[in-house]
Amino acid sequence: MIHKNLDPEFEAAVPLMQAMFGNVDMSSLSTDKIPAIREALAEAQSAMAEGVEPNPNVSCEEKMIPGPEGAPDVRVKIYRPINQSESLPCFYHIHGGGMILGTIDGEEAQMALFAEELNAVVVSVDYRLAPEHPFPAPVEDCYAGLKWISEHASELQIDPETIAVGGESAGGGLAAGTVLLSRDRKGPDVAFQYLIYPMLDDRNITASSQEFTGNWPGWSRELNELGWNAFLGGSAGEENVSPYAAPARAKDLSNLPPAYIEVGALEVFRDEDIDYAKRLMQSGVSVELHVHPGVFHGFEVANPEAKISQHAMNLRMNALNKALNSKKEQAMK
C-alpha cells in the first residue's frame, strides 16, 4: 500500500495511473519530457476509449470558432440531446492535463453523458497548451469560447442566462480563471462554476503540494511544478502572477457565481482547493465542497466502479442538474 489512508478499491489502479505519464523519472523532469508524457497519456486514453460506442441519444458537431484577437481559431465540440428543439441550458467544459496535456478528443463518451443526463448542450473547448502557448493563451482561448457561446446562444438554442463553466484539474483552474475574467470584463454572465480538483495555485507552498511526490499516482508535486513553469514561462511562484492564470492569487472573490468544488484527500491540490472554497464562502459566494477520503487525483478515472467514484459522479451530476435545470423546474410549477 502506498499510503495508509488509501481506499483499498484503488490499490490495483496505482500502476495504471503511474503508467499514464509514461513512468518518467520524476527526479529530472523538464519541458523536453512533455512530448513523451503526451504520447503516453494519449495511448492510455485511447485504450480506455476502445470499444466505446457513440451515444445514440446525443449529436456531436465539431466547429472552428474565432479565437482571441490576433490568435488562431479555436476548435470546439458541441453535444446536444437529439430530438430537442427547445432552448437548453449549457455546460461549457474545459479539459484537464496540467496546462500541458490533453485534448477534447477521447472525452466524447463523458461529454455525451453530461448532455444526455442534464438535458443540456455541452460545449468542450480545445484550448492551446503550454509550453508552446503559455499564459495567457489557454485561458484567453477558454474565454473566447465562452464569449462565442453567449453571442451565438440563439443559433445554438442555448439559454444565455444558464451557462455553467467547469472542468477537471487544469480544466478546473482554467474554468475558475475564465469565470474571473467574465466578472472583470463584465460578461458573458456565468450561472455556475464546476471545479473538480482544480489546479489553482502556482506557488506549491501548501502541505498537500509537498506531501505527494515522486511517482505518486494521478498528479505529483514534480508534475505540478512542470505544468506551472511551462504555463507561466518559468515564473511560477514569482510575485506578480496573474489571478487569471492562478485563481488562488485573486484578492477579490466576490460577485462570482455559485461553485461546486471537489477534491481528493490524497492529492496535491487538496489544501489549495479547500482554501479557495473557504475564501469564496467568506466572499459571499455559495459553495458546495466535497473532500473525498482515501483517493488520489483522477480517482474516478482510475476506478470508475469504486463506490466513492460512483458517489462522486452522482454528486457532480446532482450539482450540475440543480444549477442548470432549477430555472426550468421553477417555471413549470
NUFI-13156 format. One record per residue (C-alpha): z, x, y. Coordinates in nm, 4 decimals, decimal comma, always signed. Each point is the difference from the previous one (the first is absolute). Layout:
NUFI-13156
atom z: Z	x: X	y: Y;
...
end
This chain:
NUFI-13156
atom z: +0,0000	x: +0,0000	y: +0,0000;
atom z: -0,0995	x: +0,1450	y: +0,3382;
atom z: +0,2749	x: -0,1848	y: +0,1934;
atom z: +0,3191	x: -0,1656	y: -0,1196;
atom z: -0,0827	x: -0,3171	y: +0,1959;
atom z: -0,3606	x: -0,0373	y: -0,1200;
atom z: -0,0727	x: -0,3432	y: -0,1462;
atom z: -0,0677	x: +0,0623	y: -0,3731;
atom z: -0,3140	x: -0,2145	y: +0,0163;
atom z: -0,1629	x: +0,2754	y: +0,2069;
atom z: +0,0838	x: +0,3079	y: -0,2077;
atom z: -0,3256	x: -0,0122	y: -0,1978;
atom z: -0,2040	x: -0,0383	y: +0,3208;
atom z: +0,1227	x: +0,3240	y: +0,1586;
atom z: -0,2699	x: +0,2269	y: -0,1526;
atom z: -0,2706	x: -0,2505	y: +0,1007;
atom z: +0,1167	x: -0,0003	y: +0,3615;
atom z: +0,0210	x: +0,3790	y: +0,0086;
atom z: -0,3528	x: +0,0284	y: -0,1411;
atom z: -0,1364	x: -0,2302	y: +0,2718;
atom z: +0,0068	x: +0,2969	y: +0,2374;
atom z: -0,1460	x: +0,2444	y: -0,2508;
atom z: +0,3338	x: +0,1668	y: -0,0849;
atom z: -0,0541	x: +0,2372	y: +0,2921;
atom z: +0,2481	x: +0,2781	y: +0,0722;
atom z: +0,2317	x: -0,1549	y: +0,2583;
atom z: +0,1329	x: +0,3400	y: +0,1046;
atom z: -0,3308	x: +0,1039	y: +0,1580;
atom z: -0,1553	x: -0,3160	y: +0,1413;
atom z: -0,2595	x: +0,0384	y: +0,2743;
atom z: -0,2898	x: -0,2033	y: +0,1334;
atom z: -0,2443	x: +0,1827	y: -0,2266;
atom z: +0,1673	x: -0,1787	y: -0,2949;
atom z: -0,0839	x: -0,3440	y: +0,1418;
atom z: -0,3491	x: -0,0312	y: -0,1601;
atom z: +0,1487	x: +0,0644	y: -0,3461;
atom z: +0,2794	x: -0,2509	y: +0,0627;
atom z: -0,2555	x: -0,2577	y: +0,1164;
atom z: -0,2066	x: +0,0558	y: -0,3137;
atom z: +0,3015	x: -0,0388	y: -0,2298;
atom z: +0,1111	x: -0,3165	y: +0,1779;
atom z: -0,3507	x: -0,1503	y: -0,0124;
atom z: -0,0193	x: +0,0671	y: -0,3746;
atom z: +0,3407	x: -0,1606	y: -0,0576;
atom z: -0,0906	x: -0,3065	y: +0,2062;
atom z: -0,3343	x: -0,0319	y: -0,1786;
atom z: +0,1745	x: +0,0090	y: -0,3374;
atom z: +0,2450	x: -0,2701	y: +0,1095;
atom z: -0,2837	x: -0,2218	y: +0,1286;
atom z: -0,2073	x: +0,0399	y: -0,3162;
atom z: -0,0695	x: -0,3309	y: -0,1698;
atom z: +0,1340	x: -0,2085	y: +0,2901;
atom z: -0,2412	x: -0,2868	y: +0,0597;
atom z: -0,0742	x: -0,1349	y: +0,3516;
atom z: +0,2070	x: -0,3024	y: +0,0950;
atom z: -0,2314	x: -0,3025	y: -0,0397;
atom z: +0,2012	x: -0,1969	y: +0,2561;
atom z: -0,0486	x: +0,2463	y: +0,2865;
atom z: -0,3110	x: +0,1306	y: +0,1762;
atom z: -0,0189	x: +0,3600	y: +0,1225;
atom z: -0,2300	x: +0,1113	y: +0,2821;
atom z: -0,0367	x: +0,3522	y: +0,1377;
atom z: -0,0798	x: +0,0560	y: +0,3688;
atom z: -0,0315	x: +0,2805	y: +0,2512;
atom z: +0,1755	x: -0,0921	y: +0,3233;
atom z: +0,0203	x: +0,1794	y: +0,3368;
atom z: +0,2496	x: +0,2845	y: +0,0011;
atom z: +0,1998	x: +0,1284	y: +0,2971;
atom z: -0,2021	x: +0,0863	y: +0,3095;
atom z: -0,2188	x: +0,3030	y: -0,0698;
atom z: +0,0937	x: +0,0070	y: -0,3701;
atom z: -0,1922	x: -0,0980	y: -0,3156;
atom z: -0,0077	x: -0,3527	y: -0,1349;
atom z: +0,2778	x: -0,0967	y: -0,2391;
atom z: -0,0495	x: -0,1451	y: -0,3476;
atom z: +0,1968	x: -0,3098	y: -0,0960;
atom z: +0,0115	x: -0,2338	y: -0,2981;
atom z: +0,0583	x: -0,3699	y: +0,0565;
atom z: +0,1500	x: -0,2149	y: -0,2753;
atom z: -0,0044	x: -0,3784	y: +0,0218;
atom z: +0,0974	x: -0,2750	y: -0,2441;
atom z: -0,3198	x: -0,1741	y: -0,1102;
atom z: -0,0656	x: -0,3651	y: +0,0853;
atom z: +0,2159	x: +0,0295	y: +0,3117;
atom z: -0,1716	x: -0,1153	y: +0,3162;
atom z: +0,3103	x: -0,0443	y: +0,2155;
atom z: +0,1487	x: +0,2568	y: +0,2354;
atom z: +0,2420	x: +0,2205	y: -0,1932;
atom z: +0,2731	x: +0,2478	y: +0,0916;
atom z: -0,0861	x: +0,3694	y: -0,0273;
atom z: +0,1711	x: +0,2947	y: -0,1658;
atom z: -0,1324	x: +0,3270	y: +0,1439;
atom z: +0,0728	x: +0,2679	y: -0,2601;
atom z: +0,0177	x: +0,3773	y: +0,0522;
atom z: -0,0025	x: +0,2166	y: -0,3139;
atom z: +0,2416	x: +0,2832	y: -0,0721;
atom z: -0,0548	x: +0,3656	y: -0,0809;
atom z: +0,2208	x: +0,2162	y: +0,2216;
atom z: -0,2594	x: -0,0025	y: +0,2824;
atom z: -0,2146	x: +0,2351	y: -0,2128;
atom z: -0,0944	x: -0,2024	y: -0,3093;
atom z: -0,1297	x: -0,3369	y: -0,1103;
atom z: -0,2771	x: -0,2484	y: +0,0613;
atom z: -0,0570	x: -0,3745	y: -0,0096;
atom z: -0,2015	x: +0,0429	y: -0,3198;
atom z: +0,2053	x: -0,0643	y: -0,3104;
atom z: +0,2473	x: -0,2403	y: +0,1630;
atom z: -0,2259	x: -0,3050	y: -0,0387;
atom z: +0,2142	x: -0,1661	y: -0,2667;
atom z: +0,3165	x: +0,0128	y: +0,2123;
atom z: -0,1776	x: -0,1130	y: +0,3173;
atom z: -0,1657	x: -0,2887	y: -0,1845;
atom z: +0,3394	x: -0,0980	y: -0,1406;
atom z: +0,1451	x: -0,0070	y: +0,3522;
atom z: -0,2893	x: -0,2202	y: +0,1169;
atom z: +0,0368	x: -0,2392	y: -0,2924;
atom z: +0,3793	x: -0,0241	y: -0,0057;
atom z: +0,0385	x: -0,0271	y: +0,3778;
atom z: -0,3093	x: -0,2154	y: +0,0568;
atom z: -0,0887	x: +0,2444	y: +0,2757;
atom z: -0,2807	x: +0,2257	y: +0,1119;
atom z: +0,0842	x: +0,3619	y: -0,0793;
atom z: -0,1702	x: +0,2798	y: +0,1928;
atom z: +0,0511	x: +0,3589	y: -0,1189;
atom z: -0,0966	x: +0,2930	y: +0,2201;
atom z: -0,1407	x: +0,3390	y: -0,1062;
atom z: +0,1424	x: +0,2121	y: +0,2828;
atom z: -0,0855	x: +0,3676	y: +0,0436;
atom z: +0,2291	x: +0,2504	y: -0,1717;
atom z: +0,1717	x: +0,3195	y: +0,1115;
atom z: -0,0370	x: +0,2955	y: +0,0156;
atom z: -0,3688	x: -0,0573	y: +0,0744;
atom z: +0,0996	x: -0,2768	y: +0,2413;
atom z: +0,3548	x: +0,0510	y: +0,1308;
atom z: +0,1962	x: -0,2329	y: +0,2278;
atom z: -0,0987	x: -0,2103	y: +0,1848;
atom z: -0,3113	x: -0,0715	y: -0,2125;
atom z: +0,1663	x: -0,1842	y: -0,2930;
atom z: +0,2184	x: -0,2292	y: +0,2100;
atom z: -0,2795	x: -0,0636	y: +0,2518;
atom z: -0,2280	x: -0,1017	y: -0,2895;
atom z: +0,2690	x: -0,2417	y: -0,1162;
atom z: +0,0415	x: -0,1412	y: +0,3499;
atom z: -0,3792	x: -0,0380	y: +0,0325;
atom z: +0,0014	x: -0,2025	y: -0,3207;
atom z: +0,2767	x: -0,2265	y: +0,1285;
atom z: -0,1869	x: -0,0513	y: +0,3258;
atom z: -0,3212	x: -0,0840	y: -0,1870;
atom z: +0,1791	x: -0,2576	y: -0,2165;
atom z: +0,1479	x: -0,1689	y: +0,3060;
atom z: -0,3291	x: -0,0009	y: +0,1910;
atom z: -0,1923	x: -0,1357	y: -0,3016;
atom z: +0,2624	x: -0,2485	y: -0,1148;
atom z: -0,2333	x: -0,2971	y: +0,0361;
atom z: -0,2794	x: +0,1678	y: -0,1974;
atom z: +0,2477	x: +0,1107	y: -0,2683;
atom z: +0,1637	x: -0,3454	y: -0,0034;
atom z: +0,3361	x: +0,1570	y: +0,0732;
atom z: +0,2873	x: -0,1416	y: +0,2026;
atom z: +0,0433	x: +0,2705	y: +0,2692;
atom z: +0,3629	x: -0,1031	y: +0,0493;
atom z: +0,0890	x: +0,0754	y: -0,3621;
atom z: -0,0921	x: +0,3614	y: -0,0688;
atom z: +0,2360	x: +0,2191	y: -0,2016;
atom z: -0,0430	x: +0,3781	y: +0,0011;
atom z: +0,1332	x: +0,2121	y: -0,2809;
atom z: -0,0336	x: +0,2635	y: -0,2644;
atom z: +0,1741	x: +0,2377	y: -0,2337;
atom z: +0,1218	x: +0,3550	y: +0,0675;
atom z: -0,2299	x: +0,1562	y: +0,2637;
atom z: -0,1574	x: -0,3445	y: +0,0282;
atom z: +0,3401	x: -0,1387	y: +0,0938;
atom z: +0,0436	x: +0,2728	y: +0,2605;
atom z: -0,3458	x: -0,0645	y: +0,1426;
atom z: +0,0747	x: -0,3729	y: +0,0000;
atom z: +0,3175	x: +0,0595	y: +0,2016;
atom z: -0,1943	x: +0,2242	y: +0,2398;
atom z: -0,2769	x: -0,2590	y: +0,0332;
atom z: +0,2563	x: -0,2689	y: +0,0787;
atom z: +0,1537	x: +0,2209	y: +0,2704;
atom z: -0,3479	x: +0,0558	y: +0,1457;
atom z: -0,0733	x: -0,3731	y: -0,0023;
atom z: +0,3219	x: -0,0663	y: +0,1917;
atom z: -0,0599	x: +0,2732	y: +0,2565;
atom z: -0,3688	x: -0,0817	y: +0,0482;
atom z: +0,0797	x: -0,3703	y: +0,0402;
atom z: -0,1737	x: -0,1109	y: -0,3169;
atom z: -0,1292	x: -0,1012	y: -0,2394;
atom z: +0,3059	x: -0,2016	y: -0,0923;
atom z: +0,1574	x: +0,0751	y: -0,3366;
atom z: +0,2129	x: -0,2653	y: -0,1700;
atom z: +0,1664	x: +0,2171	y: -0,2642;
atom z: +0,0312	x: +0,3606	y: -0,1166;
atom z: +0,0198	x: +0,0824	y: -0,3704;
atom z: +0,1316	x: +0,3521	y: -0,0548;
atom z: +0,0308	x: +0,1155	y: -0,3610;
atom z: +0,1823	x: +0,3354	y: -0,0245;
atom z: -0,1651	x: +0,0983	y: +0,3303;
atom z: -0,0579	x: +0,3612	y: +0,1103;
atom z: +0,1637	x: -0,0060	y: +0,3433;
atom z: +0,1638	x: +0,3306	y: +0,0956;
atom z: -0,1710	x: +0,3398	y: +0,0245;
atom z: +0,3241	x: +0,1921	y: +0,0475;
atom z: +0,1252	x: +0,0000	y: -0,3622;
atom z: +0,3613	x: +0,0258	y: +0,1114;
atom z: +0,1617	x: -0,2800	y: -0,2023;
atom z: +0,2032	x: +0,0553	y: -0,3162;
atom z: -0,2579	x: -0,1790	y: -0,2154;
atom z: -0,2889	x: +0,2011	y: +0,1444;
atom z: +0,1757	x: +0,3166	y: -0,1182;
atom z: +0,1291	x: -0,1291	y: -0,3341;
atom z: -0,3221	x: -0,0855	y: -0,1847;
atom z: -0,1901	x: +0,3259	y: -0,0295;
atom z: -0,2324	x: +0,1945	y: -0,2259;
atom z: -0,1780	x: -0,2046	y: -0,2650;
atom z: +0,1959	x: -0,3153	y: +0,0831;
atom z: -0,2108	x: -0,3015	y: -0,1059;
atom z: -0,1765	x: -0,2150	y: +0,2558;
atom z: +0,0354	x: +0,2124	y: +0,3142;
atom z: +0,2055	x: +0,3135	y: +0,0631;
atom z: +0,1273	x: +0,1774	y: +0,3092;
atom z: -0,2732	x: +0,2631	y: -0,0435;
atom z: -0,2786	x: -0,2581	y: -0,0163;
atom z: +0,1536	x: -0,1767	y: +0,2982;
atom z: -0,0034	x: +0,3202	y: +0,2061;
atom z: -0,3612	x: +0,0609	y: -0,1039;
atom z: -0,1029	x: -0,3516	y: +0,1042;
atom z: +0,1773	x: +0,0083	y: +0,3349;
atom z: -0,1275	x: +0,3442	y: +0,0952;
atom z: -0,3560	x: -0,0970	y: -0,0932;
atom z: +0,0320	x: -0,3228	y: +0,2005;
atom z: +0,1575	x: +0,1658	y: +0,3045;
atom z: -0,2036	x: +0,3202	y: -0,0010;
atom z: +0,2981	x: +0,2147	y: -0,0925;
atom z: +0,2313	x: -0,1445	y: +0,2661;
atom z: +0,2260	x: -0,2054	y: -0,2303;
atom z: +0,3590	x: +0,0116	y: +0,1179;
atom z: -0,0864	x: +0,1114	y: +0,3521;
atom z: +0,1436	x: -0,1729	y: +0,3040;
atom z: -0,2883	x: -0,2075	y: +0,1358;
atom z: -0,1339	x: -0,1745	y: -0,3118;
atom z: -0,1378	x: -0,3442	y: +0,0861;
atom z: +0,1818	x: -0,3096	y: -0,1289;
atom z: -0,3412	x: -0,1400	y: -0,0948;
atom z: -0,0243	x: +0,2898	y: -0,2474;
atom z: +0,3651	x: -0,0040	y: -0,1097;
atom z: +0,1512	x: -0,3416	y: +0,0827;
atom z: +0,3532	x: +0,1313	y: -0,0630;
atom z: -0,0486	x: +0,1871	y: +0,3294;
atom z: -0,0377	x: -0,3255	y: +0,1964;
atom z: +0,2785	x: -0,0461	y: +0,2522;
atom z: -0,0757	x: -0,3696	y: +0,0585;
atom z: -0,0304	x: -0,2288	y: -0,3035;
atom z: +0,0434	x: -0,3268	y: +0,1868;
atom z: -0,2558	x: -0,2806	y: +0,0146;
atom z: -0,1477	x: +0,0829	y: -0,3394;
atom z: -0,0886	x: -0,2527	y: -0,2711;
atom z: +0,2341	x: -0,0776	y: -0,2901;
atom z: +0,0000	x: +0,2655	y: -0,2703;
atom z: +0,0325	x: +0,0233	y: -0,3753;
atom z: +0,1112	x: +0,3507	y: -0,1027;
atom z: +0,0495	x: +0,1245	y: -0,3538;
atom z: +0,0853	x: +0,3423	y: -0,1403;
atom z: +0,1272	x: +0,1605	y: -0,3195;
atom z: +0,3439	x: +0,1600	y: -0,0140;
atom z: -0,1422	x: +0,3171	y: -0,1580;
atom z: -0,2674	x: +0,0986	y: +0,2466;
atom z: -0,0688	x: +0,2142	y: +0,3037;
atom z: -0,0499	x: -0,2954	y: +0,2368;
atom z: +0,3251	x: -0,1815	y: -0,0860;
atom z: +0,2133	x: +0,1036	y: +0,2968;
atom z: -0,2690	x: -0,0170	y: +0,2690;
atom z: -0,1025	x: -0,3481	y: -0,1175;
atom z: +0,3559	x: -0,1307	y: -0,0020;
atom z: +0,0529	x: +0,1475	y: +0,3468;
atom z: -0,3225	x: -0,1563	y: +0,1309;
atom z: +0,1042	x: -0,3399	y: -0,1358;
atom z: +0,3423	x: +0,0369	y: +0,1625;
atom z: -0,1508	x: +0,0967	y: +0,3353;
atom z: -0,2445	x: -0,2901	y: -0,0127;
atom z: +0,2901	x: -0,2397	y: -0,0588;
atom z: +0,1982	x: +0,1576	y: +0,2835;
atom z: -0,3052	x: -0,0619	y: +0,2216;
atom z: -0,0005	x: -0,3707	y: -0,0820;
atom z: -0,2756	x: +0,0065	y: -0,2635;
atom z: +0,0383	x: -0,2123	y: -0,3131;
atom z: +0,0021	x: +0,2298	y: -0,3053;
atom z: +0,0162	x: -0,0536	y: -0,3752;
atom z: +0,1021	x: +0,3295	y: -0,1636;
atom z: +0,0136	x: +0,0825	y: -0,3708;
atom z: +0,1169	x: +0,3300	y: -0,1499;
atom z: -0,0804	x: +0,0015	y: -0,3706;
atom z: +0,2432	x: +0,2019	y: -0,2133;
atom z: -0,1128	x: +0,2570	y: -0,2525;
atom z: -0,3650	x: +0,0292	y: +0,1019;
atom z: -0,2257	x: +0,2606	y: +0,1588;
atom z: -0,2974	x: -0,0318	y: +0,2363;
atom z: -0,2792	x: -0,2141	y: -0,1443;
atom z: +0,2209	x: -0,1357	y: -0,2770;
atom z: -0,1961	x: -0,3247	y: -0,0413;
atom z: -0,3158	x: +0,2026	y: -0,0633;
atom z: +0,1808	x: +0,2228	y: -0,2507;
atom z: +0,1195	x: -0,2958	y: -0,2085;
atom z: -0,1251	x: -0,3399	y: +0,1197;
atom z: +0,1717	x: -0,1766	y: -0,2914;
atom z: +0,3494	x: +0,1278	y: +0,0776;
atom z: +0,2491	x: -0,2659	y: +0,1046;
atom z: +0,0577	x: +0,1559	y: +0,3414;
atom z: -0,3764	x: +0,0308	y: +0,0611;
atom z: -0,0482	x: -0,3678	y: -0,0776;
atom z: +0,2947	x: -0,0867	y: +0,2233;
atom z: -0,1399	x: +0,2104	y: +0,2851;
atom z: -0,3467	x: -0,1560	y: -0,0246;
atom z: +0,1545	x: -0,3478	y: +0,0085;
atom z: +0,2012	x: +0,0924	y: +0,3097;
atom z: -0,3126	x: +0,1363	y: +0,1708;
atom z: -0,2112	x: -0,3048	y: -0,0788;
atom z: +0,2775	x: -0,2334	y: +0,1141;
atom z: +0,0401	x: +0,1853	y: +0,3301;
atom z: -0,3741	x: +0,0011	y: +0,0696;
atom z: -0,0372	x: -0,3624	y: -0,1046;
atom z: +0,2796	x: -0,1059	y: +0,2329;
atom z: -0,1482	x: +0,2000	y: +0,2886;
atom z: -0,3584	x: -0,1161	y: -0,0502;
atom z: +0,0364	x: -0,3580	y: -0,1169;
atom z: +0,3132	x: -0,1424	y: +0,1640;
atom z: -0,2023	x: -0,1099	y: +0,3044;
atom z: -0,2367	x: -0,2010	y: -0,2194;
atom z: +0,2887	x: -0,1470	y: -0,1997;
atom z: +0,1752	x: -0,1087	y: +0,3207;
atom z: -0,3195	x: -0,1674	y: +0,1227;
atom z: -0,0258	x: -0,1976	y: -0,3234;
atom z: +0,3492	x: -0,1473	y: +0,0344;
end
